[in-house]
Amino acid sequence: MNFRKHVENLLKKSLEENPELFLIDFVISSDNKIKIVLDGDNSVSLKDCIKVSRAIEHNLDRETLDFGIEVASVGAEEPLIKARQYLKNIGRKLFVKDMTGKNHEGILTSVNENEILIEWKERQLKKIGKGKEIVIKNKSLSFSEIAQSKVILKF
């Protein structure tokens, strides 16, 4: 079995043992540096990263092949990639850029296997009378329509 396939199998087994964790990125460079980026349904702790790293590292032989390994959690400012990431961010404010280049900002209110729904408040002219009123608007976006999305962090 080649090195990459062996590491993939070890990673898969480790994630099966820790079902609250899921894979965001997995790369093995030409000089056998393994980089794994994880996310979790709740969060990813340092202990989680160590556990996955050890599950892989302890089943590889450095005397046969030299390698390096890095296991990290996805950063808070990184784009959302998988539907499972959206689920844990329901109720948070998102910035979404669609495939046409249009930007949307709103609170993520729901997620299903095909799409997300964001909601925001907007001031618009009253239908009757003068002045403006605040209305709640929403936009449904299928995952195939999303070019990029990020959680907006408040500071």
N, CA and C atoms as an extended XYZ file, in Angstrom:
465
Properties=species:S:1:pos:R:3:atomname:S:1:resname:S:1:resid:I:1 pbc="F F F"
N         0.852       -1.181        0.000 N   MET     1
C         0.000        0.000        0.000 CA  MET     1
C         0.896        1.242        0.000 C   MET     1
N         0.530        2.230       -0.799 N   ASN     2
C         1.368        3.432       -0.839 CA  ASN     2
C         1.126        4.312        0.396 C   ASN     2
N         2.047        5.244        0.601 N   PHE     3
C         2.047        6.096        1.794 CA  PHE     3
C         0.746        6.890        1.924 C   PHE     3
N         0.332        7.551        0.843 N   ARG     4
C        -0.876        8.384        0.884 CA  ARG     4
C        -2.100        7.555        1.276 C   ARG     4
N        -2.272        6.409        0.654 N   LYS     5
C        -3.436        5.565        0.922 CA  LYS     5
C        -3.420        5.088        2.387 C   LYS     5
N        -2.232        4.758        2.867 N   HIS     6
C        -2.111        4.307        4.255 CA  HIS     6
C        -2.512        5.422        5.226 C   HIS     6
N        -2.036        6.641        4.974 N   VAL     7
C        -2.394        7.784        5.823 CA  VAL     7
C        -3.897        8.060        5.732 C   VAL     7
N        -4.463        8.012        4.531 N   GLU     8
C        -5.914        8.220        4.358 CA  GLU     8
C        -6.703        7.216        5.188 C   GLU     8
N        -6.294        5.947        5.167 N   ASN     9
C        -6.990        4.912        5.944 CA  ASN     9
C        -6.891        5.174        7.445 C   ASN     9
N        -5.713        5.579        7.907 N   LEU    10
C        -5.533        5.892        9.330 CA  LEU    10
C        -6.382        7.101        9.735 C   LEU    10
N        -6.427        8.115        8.863 N   LEU    11
C        -7.233        9.304        9.140 CA  LEU    11
C        -8.714        8.948        9.183 C   LEU    11
N        -9.162        8.165        8.217 N   LYS    12
C       -10.567        7.751        8.176 CA  LYS    12
C       -10.952        7.005        9.449 C   LYS    12
N       -10.092        6.096        9.878 N   LYS    13
C       -10.362        5.324       11.101 CA  LYS    13
C       -10.431        6.250       12.316 C   LYS    13
N        -9.505        7.203       12.399 N   SER    14
C        -9.490        8.140       13.519 CA  SER    14
C       -10.761        8.988       13.552 C   SER    14
N       -11.216        9.443       12.380 N   LEU    15
C       -12.437       10.251       12.327 CA  LEU    15
C       -13.681        9.416       12.643 C   LEU    15
N       -13.659        8.146       12.283 N   GLU    16
C       -14.772        7.256       12.648 CA  GLU    16
C       -14.843        7.075       14.161 C   GLU    16
N       -13.691        7.093       14.824 N   GLU    17
C       -13.654        6.969       16.280 CA  GLU    17
C       -14.028        8.274       16.978 C   GLU    17
N       -13.996        9.373       16.251 N   ASN    18
C       -14.347       10.703       16.769 CA  ASN    18
C       -15.386       11.329       15.835 C   ASN    18
N       -16.624       10.839       15.837 N   PRO    19
C       -17.624       11.245       14.838 CA  PRO    19
C       -18.043       12.713       14.888 C   PRO    19
N       -17.723       13.417       15.982 N   GLU    20
C       -18.061       14.835       16.050 CA  GLU    20
C       -17.071       15.682       15.232 C   GLU    20
N       -15.951       15.086       14.830 N   LEU    21
C       -14.950       15.771       14.007 CA  LEU    21
C       -15.156       15.438       12.538 C   LEU    21
N       -14.797       16.386       11.665 N   PHE    22
C       -14.852       16.105       10.233 CA  PHE    22
C       -13.719       16.817        9.516 C   PHE    22
N       -13.367       16.270        8.376 N   LEU    23
C       -12.212       16.725        7.615 CA  LEU    23
C       -12.555       17.921        6.735 C   LEU    23
N       -11.689       18.928        6.777 N   ILE    24
C       -11.813       20.093        5.914 CA  ILE    24
C       -10.760       20.029        4.807 C   ILE    24
N        -9.529       19.680        5.174 N   ASP    25
C        -8.466       19.623        4.175 CA  ASP    25
C        -7.441       18.563        4.570 C   ASP    25
N        -6.878       17.911        3.557 N   PHE    26
C        -5.875       16.877        3.757 CA  PHE    26
C        -4.904       16.941        2.595 C   PHE    26
N        -3.621       17.193        2.912 N   VAL    27
C        -2.594       17.328        1.875 CA  VAL    27
C        -1.338       16.595        2.330 C   VAL    27
N        -0.711       15.917        1.402 N   ILE    28
C         0.617       15.361        1.642 CA  ILE    28
C         1.518       15.958        0.569 C   ILE    28
N         2.540       16.695        1.008 N   SER    29
C         3.446       17.342        0.063 CA  SER    29
C         4.433       16.319       -0.514 C   SER    29
N         5.209       16.749       -1.484 N   SER    30
C         6.176       15.858       -2.137 CA  SER    30
C         7.271       15.383       -1.178 C   SER    30
N         7.505       16.133       -0.104 N   ASP    31
C         8.502       15.712        0.879 CA  ASP    31
C         7.848       15.055        2.112 C   ASP    31
N         6.653       14.505        1.913 N   ASN    32
C         5.918       13.728        2.919 CA  ASN    32
C         5.523       14.509        4.164 C   ASN    32
N         5.205       15.777        3.998 N   LYS    33
C         4.652       16.577        5.084 CA  LYS    33
C         3.130       16.423        5.015 C   LYS    33
N         2.567       15.889        6.065 N   ILE    34
C         1.120       15.653        6.133 CA  ILE    34
C         0.487       16.854        6.813 C   ILE    34
N        -0.523       17.448        6.168 N   LYS    35
C        -1.257       18.558        6.786 CA  LYS    35
C        -2.736       18.204        6.772 C   LYS    35
N        -3.332       18.229        7.957 N   ILE    36
C        -4.739       17.884        8.130 CA  ILE    36
C        -5.422       19.052        8.831 C   ILE    36
N        -6.545       19.507        8.273 N   VAL    37
C        -7.338       20.570        8.893 CA  VAL    37
C        -8.706       19.980        9.229 C   VAL    37
N        -9.094       20.139       10.483 N   LEU    38
C       -10.341       19.563       10.988 CA  LEU    38
C       -11.311       20.641       11.452 C   LEU    38
N       -12.580       20.276       11.467 N   ASP    39
C       -13.601       21.079       12.123 CA  ASP    39
C       -14.432       20.105       12.937 C   ASP    39
N       -15.299       20.628       13.768 N   GLY    40
C       -16.124       19.774       14.611 CA  GLY    40
C       -17.526       20.325       14.735 C   GLY    40
N       -18.445       19.460       15.084 N   ASP    41
C       -19.837       19.889       15.235 CA  ASP    41
C       -19.975       20.921       16.342 C   ASP    41
N       -19.134       20.845       17.354 N   ASN    42
C       -19.136       21.847       18.423 CA  ASN    42
C       -17.896       22.713       18.309 C   ASN    42
N       -16.751       22.108       18.433 N   SER    43
C       -15.477       22.797       18.278 CA  SER    43
C       -14.396       21.733       18.147 C   SER    43
N       -13.184       22.174       17.917 N   VAL    44
C       -12.046       21.260       17.856 CA  VAL    44
C       -11.051       21.724       18.905 C   VAL    44
N       -10.754       20.856       19.834 N   SER    45
C        -9.812       21.203       20.898 CA  SER    45
C        -8.403       20.776       20.516 C   SER    45
N        -7.449       21.260       21.278 N   LEU    46
C        -6.061       20.847       21.089 CA  LEU    46
C        -5.946       19.338       21.306 C   LEU    46
N        -6.675       18.828       22.293 N   LYS    47
C        -6.669       17.381       22.560 CA  LYS    47
C        -7.152       16.593       21.350 C   LYS    47
N        -8.182       17.115       20.664 N   ASP    48
C        -8.692       16.448       19.461 CA  ASP    48
C        -7.605       16.363       18.389 C   ASP    48
N        -6.897       17.464       18.185 N   CYS    49
C        -5.828       17.498       17.176 CA  CYS    49
C        -4.712       16.525       17.536 C   CYS    49
N        -4.343       16.496       18.800 N   ILE    50
C        -3.291       15.590       19.261 CA  ILE    50
C        -3.717       14.138       19.073 C   ILE    50
N        -4.967       13.855       19.405 N   LYS    51
C        -5.487       12.494       19.287 CA  LYS    51
C        -5.420       11.992       17.841 C   LYS    51
N        -5.841       12.821       16.894 N   VAL    52
C        -5.810       12.445       15.476 CA  VAL    52
C        -4.360       12.319       15.008 C   VAL    52
N        -3.530       13.260       15.403 N   SER    53
C        -2.116       13.220       15.020 CA  SER    53
C        -1.458       11.933       15.501 C   SER    53
N        -1.676       11.583       16.741 N   ARG    54
C        -1.065       10.369       17.300 CA  ARG    54
C        -1.612        9.101       16.659 C   ARG    54
N        -2.909        9.107       16.349 N   ALA    55
C        -3.509        7.931       15.717 CA  ALA    55
C        -2.842        7.634       14.367 C   ALA    55
N        -2.401        8.666       13.707 N   ILE    56
C        -1.719        8.489       12.418 CA  ILE    56
C        -0.235        8.224       12.648 C   ILE    56
N         0.399        9.100       13.388 N   GLU    57
C         1.852        9.044       13.587 CA  GLU    57
C         2.307        7.721       14.205 C   GLU    57
N         1.575        7.216       15.172 N   HIS    58
C         1.974        5.989       15.864 CA  HIS    58
C         1.799        4.741       15.010 C   HIS    58
N         1.142        4.874       13.865 N   ASN    59
C         0.946        3.735       12.972 CA  ASN    59
C         1.778        3.848       11.695 C   ASN    59
N         2.726        4.770       11.696 N   LEU    60
C         3.650        4.931       10.573 CA  LEU    60
C         5.065        4.689       11.086 C   LEU    60
N         5.928        4.215       10.215 N   ASP    61
C         7.296        3.911       10.606 CA  ASP    61
C         8.249        4.944       10.006 C   ASP    61
N         8.821        5.782       10.869 N   ARG    62
C         9.760        6.822       10.409 CA  ARG    62
C        11.057        6.220        9.855 C   ARG    62
N        11.359        5.027       10.245 N   GLU    63
C        12.588        4.401        9.746 CA  GLU    63
C        12.409        3.950        8.296 C   GLU    63
N        11.183        3.662        7.920 N   THR    64
C        10.893        3.282        6.539 CA  THR    64
C        10.773        4.512        5.660 C   THR    64
N        10.097        5.525        6.171 N   LEU    65
C         9.863        6.743        5.393 CA  LEU    65
C         9.779        7.928        6.345 C   LEU    65
N        10.603        8.943        6.112 N   ASP    66
C        10.585       10.135        6.954 CA  ASP    66
C         9.373       10.987        6.581 C   ASP    66
N         8.701       11.530        7.571 N   PHE    67
C         7.513       12.349        7.330 CA  PHE    67
C         7.355       13.366        8.448 C   PHE    67
N         6.529       14.367        8.202 N   GLY    68
C         6.129       15.328        9.216 CA  GLY    68
C         4.609       15.361        9.239 C   GLY    68
N         4.037       15.721       10.372 N   ILE    69
C         2.575       15.780       10.446 CA  ILE    69
C         2.130       17.015       11.216 C   ILE    69
N         1.104       17.665       10.699 N   GLU    70
C         0.494       18.820       11.344 CA  GLU    70
C        -1.019       18.624       11.292 C   GLU    70
N        -1.641       18.659       12.446 N   VAL    71
C        -3.099       18.565       12.532 CA  VAL    71
C        -3.584       19.838       13.211 C   VAL    71
N        -4.500       20.547       12.565 N   ALA    72
C        -4.982       21.827       13.092 CA  ALA    72
C        -6.484       21.936       12.921 C   ALA    72
N        -7.050       22.858       13.687 N   SER    73
C        -8.473       23.153       13.509 CA  SER    73
C        -8.603       24.279       12.495 C   SER    73
N        -9.735       24.324       11.842 N   VAL    74
C        -9.987       25.380       10.866 CA  VAL    74
C       -10.067       26.714       11.604 C   VAL    74
N        -9.537       27.761       11.010 N   GLY    75
C        -9.554       29.077       11.637 CA  GLY    75
C       -10.942       29.698       11.626 C   GLY    75
N       -11.186       30.563       12.595 N   ALA    76
C       -12.494       31.216       12.714 CA  ALA    76
C       -12.816       32.095       11.516 C   ALA    76
N       -11.786       32.607       10.849 N   GLU    77
C       -12.011       33.499        9.715 CA  GLU    77
C       -11.939       32.784        8.370 C   GLU    77
N       -11.788       31.472        8.395 N   GLU    78
C       -11.712       30.705        7.151 CA  GLU    78
C       -13.102       30.557        6.535 C   GLU    78
N       -13.165       30.469        5.207 N   PRO    79
C       -14.464       30.287        4.540 CA  PRO    79
C       -15.128       28.968        4.947 C   PRO    79
N       -16.447       28.962        4.936 N   LEU    80
C       -17.200       27.735        5.182 CA  LEU    80
C       -17.170       26.921        3.886 C   LEU    80
N       -16.879       25.643        4.006 N   ILE    81
C       -16.726       24.797        2.826 CA  ILE    81
C       -17.787       23.703        2.778 C   ILE    81
N       -18.057       23.096        3.916 N   LYS    82
C       -18.951       21.937        3.965 CA  LYS    82
C       -20.274       22.288        4.639 C   LYS    82
N       -21.329       21.597        4.213 N   ALA    83
C       -22.667       21.835        4.770 CA  ALA    83
C       -22.668       21.674        6.289 C   ALA    83
N       -21.880       20.763        6.778 N   ARG    84
C       -21.812       20.510        8.220 CA  ARG    84
C       -21.302       21.741        8.976 C   ARG    84
N       -20.461       22.561        8.328 N   GLN    85
C       -19.980       23.786        8.960 CA  GLN    85
C       -21.103       24.805        9.095 C   GLN    85
N       -21.989       24.849        8.125 N   TYR    86
C       -23.112       25.789        8.181 CA  TYR    86
C       -24.031       25.425        9.347 C   TYR    86
N       -24.270       24.155        9.551 N   LEU    87
C       -25.162       23.712       10.627 CA  LEU    87
C       -24.729       24.253       11.988 C   LEU    87
N       -23.440       24.228       12.254 N   LYS    88
C       -22.977       24.690       13.564 CA  LYS    88
C       -22.979       26.210       13.681 C   LYS    88
N       -23.223       26.900       12.573 N   ASN    89
C       -23.223       28.365       12.592 CA  ASN    89
C       -24.614       28.977       12.437 C   ASN    89
N       -25.659       28.184       12.592 N   ILE    90
C       -27.017       28.730       12.566 CA  ILE    90
C       -27.143       29.762       13.676 C   ILE    90
N       -27.715       30.914       13.341 N   GLY    91
C       -27.876       31.997       14.305 CA  GLY    91
C       -26.756       33.026       14.243 C   GLY    91
N       -25.721       32.740       13.460 N   ARG    92
C       -24.605       33.684       13.332 CA  ARG    92
C       -24.732       34.454       12.025 C   ARG    92
N       -24.082       35.609       11.990 N   LYS    93
C       -24.123       36.465       10.811 CA  LYS    93
C       -23.099       35.982        9.783 C   LYS    93
N       -23.545       35.858        8.527 N   LEU    94
C       -22.684       35.396        7.444 CA  LEU    94
C       -22.517       36.459        6.373 C   LEU    94
N       -21.376       36.423        5.735 N   PHE    95
C       -21.130       37.144        4.491 CA  PHE    95
C       -21.080       36.064        3.421 C   PHE    95
N       -21.915       36.207        2.390 N   VAL    96
C       -21.968       35.222        1.317 CA  VAL    96
C       -21.810       35.923       -0.022 C   VAL    96
N       -20.907       35.416       -0.831 N   LYS    97
C       -20.733       35.899       -2.199 CA  LYS    97
C       -21.261       34.809       -3.115 C   LYS    97
N       -22.224       35.160       -3.978 N   ASP    98
C       -22.764       34.141       -4.863 CA  ASP    98
C       -21.949       34.043       -6.154 C   ASP    98
N       -22.273       33.075       -6.982 N   MET    99
C       -21.513       32.822       -8.209 CA  MET    99
C       -21.591       33.981       -9.211 C   MET    99
N       -22.596       34.848       -9.077 N   THR   100
C       -22.698       36.004       -9.974 CA  THR   100
C       -21.858       37.177       -9.475 C   THR   100
N       -21.281       37.037       -8.272 N   GLY   101
C       -20.465       38.099       -7.692 CA  GLY   101
C       -21.226       38.996       -6.737 C   GLY   101
N       -22.512       38.746       -6.566 N   LYS   102
C       -23.322       39.556       -5.653 CA  LYS   102
C       -23.061       39.136       -4.208 C   LYS   102
N       -22.963       40.144       -3.325 N   ASN   103
C       -22.715       39.903       -1.904 CA  ASN   103
C       -24.017       39.944       -1.110 C   ASN   103
N       -24.092       39.083       -0.114 N   HIS   104
C       -25.248       39.024        0.781 CA  HIS   104
C       -24.724       38.940        2.210 C   HIS   104
N       -25.419       39.616        3.130 N   GLU   105
C       -25.103       39.522        4.547 CA  GLU   105
C       -26.388       39.289        5.304 C   GLU   105
N       -26.348       38.373        6.232 N   GLY   106
C       -27.533       38.121        7.036 CA  GLY   106
C       -27.282       37.034        8.057 C   GLY   106
N       -28.271       36.813        8.886 N   ILE   107
C       -28.215       35.777        9.906 CA  ILE   107
C       -28.593       34.447        9.256 C   ILE   107
N       -27.756       33.452        9.462 N   LEU   108
C       -28.041       32.111        8.948 CA  LEU   108
C       -29.172       31.529        9.788 C   LEU   108
N       -30.333       31.312        9.165 N   THR   109
C       -31.487       30.837        9.928 CA  THR   109
C       -31.789       29.361        9.732 C   THR   109
N       -31.405       28.804        8.586 N   SER   110
C       -31.611       27.366        8.403 CA  SER   110
C       -30.675       26.817        7.330 C   SER   110
N       -30.489       25.503        7.431 N   VAL   111
C       -29.614       24.782        6.510 CA  VAL   111
C       -30.259       23.430        6.243 C   VAL   111
N       -30.260       23.011        4.987 N   ASN   112
C       -30.619       21.631        4.683 CA  ASN   112
C       -29.578       21.066        3.730 C   ASN   112
N       -29.793       19.888        3.198 N   GLU   113
C       -28.767       19.253        2.372 CA  GLU   113
C       -28.498       19.994        1.063 C   GLU   113
N       -29.398       20.895        0.656 N   ASN   114
C       -29.249       21.580       -0.629 CA  ASN   114
C       -28.974       23.072       -0.545 C   ASN   114
N       -29.408       23.714        0.549 N   GLU   115
C       -29.343       25.174        0.578 CA  GLU   115
C       -29.280       25.736        1.987 C   GLU   115
N       -29.002       27.058        2.020 N   ILE   116
C       -29.023       27.801        3.276 CA  ILE   116
C       -30.055       28.922        3.141 C   ILE   116
N       -30.498       29.456        4.264 N   LEU   117
C       -31.405       30.591        4.275 CA  LEU   117
C       -30.809       31.643        5.205 C   LEU   117
N       -30.609       32.860        4.653 N   ILE   118
C       -30.138       33.965        5.481 CA  ILE   118
C       -31.236       35.010        5.571 C   ILE   118
N       -31.240       35.744        6.684 N   GLU   119
C       -32.285       36.729        6.967 CA  GLU   119
C       -31.631       38.017        7.449 C   GLU   119
N       -32.189       39.154        7.046 N   TRP   120
C       -31.667       40.444        7.474 CA  TRP   120
C       -32.803       41.455        7.539 C   TRP   120
N       -32.548       42.576        8.230 N   LYS   121
C       -33.515       43.667        8.316 CA  LYS   121
C       -33.090       44.752        7.350 C   LYS   121
N       -34.100       45.358        6.707 N   GLU   122
C       -33.821       46.412        5.727 CA  GLU   122
C       -34.857       47.511        5.860 C   GLU   122
N       -34.388       48.753        5.756 N   ARG   123
C       -35.321       49.888        5.769 CA  ARG   123
C       -35.785       50.136        4.344 C   ARG   123
N       -37.098       50.301        4.200 N   GLN   124
C       -37.631       50.624        2.882 CA  GLN   124
C       -38.835       51.536        3.035 C   GLN   124
N       -39.194       52.182        1.942 N   LEU   125
C       -40.322       53.109        1.970 CA  LEU   125
C       -41.595       52.378        2.364 C   LEU   125
N       -42.414       53.070        3.181 N   LYS   126
C       -43.703       52.499        3.570 CA  LYS   126
C       -44.590       52.374        2.343 C   LYS   126
N       -45.415       51.351        2.321 N   LYS   127
C       -46.346       51.163        1.201 CA  LYS   127
C       -47.469       52.191        1.276 C   LYS   127
N       -47.825       52.549        2.485 N   ILE   128
C       -48.867       53.551        2.685 CA  ILE   128
C       -48.296       54.625        3.602 C   ILE   128
N       -48.396       55.855        3.178 N   GLY   129
C       -47.896       56.961        3.991 CA  GLY   129
C       -46.449       57.289        3.673 C   GLY   129
N       -45.949       58.265        4.463 N   LYS   130
C       -44.579       58.720        4.260 CA  LYS   130
C       -43.631       58.010        5.211 C   LYS   130
N       -42.355       58.098        4.879 N   GLY   131
C       -41.328       57.557        5.758 CA  GLY   131
C       -40.900       56.149        5.367 C   GLY   131
N       -40.112       55.595        6.260 N   LYS   132
C       -39.580       54.255        6.026 CA  LYS   132
C       -39.963       53.338        7.169 C   LYS   132
N       -39.945       52.063        6.872 N   GLU   133
C       -40.203       51.050        7.883 CA  GLU   133
C       -39.146       49.948        7.760 C   GLU   133
N       -38.968       49.217        8.824 N   ILE   134
C       -38.009       48.112        8.800 CA  ILE   134
C       -38.774       46.835        8.462 C   ILE   134
N       -38.265       46.141        7.447 N   VAL   135
C       -38.872       44.873        7.044 CA  VAL   135
C       -37.813       43.771        7.132 C   VAL   135
N       -38.279       42.570        7.371 N   ILE   136
C       -37.371       41.425        7.420 CA  ILE   136
C       -37.367       40.773        6.045 C   ILE   136
N       -36.175       40.612        5.509 N   LYS   137
C       -36.008       39.988        4.194 CA  LYS   137
C       -35.224       38.696        4.382 C   LYS   137
N       -35.340       37.807        3.416 N   ASN   138
C       -34.532       36.591        3.459 CA  ASN   138
C       -34.153       36.157        2.055 C   ASN   138
N       -33.128       35.355        1.987 N   LYS   139
C       -32.607       34.874        0.715 CA  LYS   139
C       -32.190       33.427        0.900 C   LYS   139
N       -32.659       32.602        0.004 N   SER   140
C       -32.284       31.201       -0.024 CA  SER   140
C       -31.200       31.032       -1.086 C   SER   140
N       -30.128       30.356       -0.722 N   LEU   141
C       -29.026       30.106       -1.659 CA  LEU   141
C       -28.672       28.625       -1.641 C   LEU   141
N       -28.680       28.014       -2.817 N   SER   142
C       -28.252       26.613       -2.880 CA  SER   142
C       -26.734       26.578       -2.759 C   SER   142
N       -26.202       25.467       -2.308 N   PHE   143
C       -24.752       25.349       -2.145 CA  PHE   143
C       -24.035       25.563       -3.476 C   PHE   143
N       -24.667       25.184       -4.576 N   SER   144
C       -24.034       25.368       -5.888 CA  SER   144
C       -23.992       26.846       -6.294 C   SER   144
N       -24.800       27.695       -5.665 N   GLU   145
C       -24.801       29.135       -5.961 CA  GLU   145
C       -23.760       29.907       -5.145 C   GLU   145
N       -23.217       29.288       -4.116 N   ILE   146
C       -22.314       29.981       -3.204 CA  ILE   146
C       -20.872       29.878       -3.703 C   ILE   146
N       -20.270       31.035       -3.950 N   ALA   147
C       -18.860       31.079       -4.335 CA  ALA   147
C       -17.980       31.086       -3.092 C   ALA   147
N       -18.413       31.831       -2.071 N   GLN   148
C       -17.654       31.924       -0.830 CA  GLN   148
C       -18.577       32.401        0.283 C   GLN   148
N       -18.339       31.921        1.483 N   SER   149
C       -19.080       32.424        2.631 CA  SER   149
C       -18.200       32.364        3.867 C   SER   149
N       -18.379       33.355        4.729 N   LYS   150
C       -17.610       33.441        5.975 CA  LYS   150
C       -18.533       33.919        7.089 C   LYS   150
N       -18.211       33.475        8.287 N   VAL   151
C       -18.890       33.991        9.474 CA  VAL   151
C       -18.315       35.372        9.755 C   VAL   151
N       -19.201       36.335       10.033 N   ILE   152
C       -18.758       37.678       10.394 CA  ILE   152
C       -18.548       37.698       11.898 C   ILE   152
N       -17.302       37.940       12.288 N   LEU   153
C       -16.954       37.965       13.702 CA  LEU   153
C       -17.151       39.371       14.253 C   LEU   153
N       -17.712       39.459       15.429 N   LYS   154
C       -17.916       40.757       16.084 CA  LYS   154
C       -16.763       41.026       17.019 C   LYS   154
N       -16.237       42.240       16.972 N   PHE   155
C       -15.164       42.628       17.880 CA  PHE   155
C       -15.561       43.844       18.647 C   PHE   155
